Amino acid sequence: PALQNTVRTSDNLVARFHALWTLEGLNALDLALVREQMKDSNPRMRVQAIRASETLYKAGAKALADDYRAMTRDSDPDVVIQALLTANLFKLPNVEALIKETMAANKAKGVQEIGQRVLQRIATAAATATAFTPEQQEQMKEGETVFKSLCVTCHGEDARGVAVAGANDGSMMGPALAGSPRVQGHRDYVIKTLLHGMTGPLAGQTYTQVMLPMGAQNDQWIAN
């Protein structure tokens, strides 16, 4: 409560920053508080609120996507830039169109430059995807179908995990796959997990669901 009060009432802006991020570090950041700060009169505070809110989005507060979109229309260019960067980080639906609309409406140099850089990265990623052979693209498409029908339940559409409904302690149904050192490490880890499943704590955290073995599926299914 003392930290929340500092965020809301201190006349020292840097102290407000520190209090906000201390709450984030304690896993005590509140969605209502973050949204309050997103509307603060000081644009620097609004930027910090967007950045801190990313933790809540990753933990399942997907409704923040609407806040990010709204903040691309902020009066301050720095706030707009941060909103665009966060929207791109989470690959919000139609993010490319959002960036183009923002650039058309806001001619600030920073918005134009950052927007163009992000669009170039999106274009590069799209070009890389088309470098796969038709057979590889078909395999990826089949794998995507499996993921969306099965894996998404615990790992989330964005592969960042799914928060347990109604839980206020940050409990997750399953771990994030995006950025996971296990997923990005040796290929055998993912294959063996699919074949044999997994139970128990992972990297010191316990999840409400278990990874069931998929070894009854054929090799092609596992590969997809």
Protein Blocks (a to p, Z undefined) as FASTA:
>chain_A
ZZmmmmmmocbfklmmmmmmmmmmnopacfklmmmmmmgfblklmmmmmmmmmmmmmnop
amlmmmmmmmmmcfbfklmmmmmmmmmmnopghklmmmmmmmmmmmcfklmmmmmmmmmm
mmmmmmmmmmpcfklmmmmmmmmmmmmmmmmmmnojnlnopadehianhpafbdcfehpa
klmmcfklmmmmmmnopedjeehiacfbdcddfklpcfklmmZZ
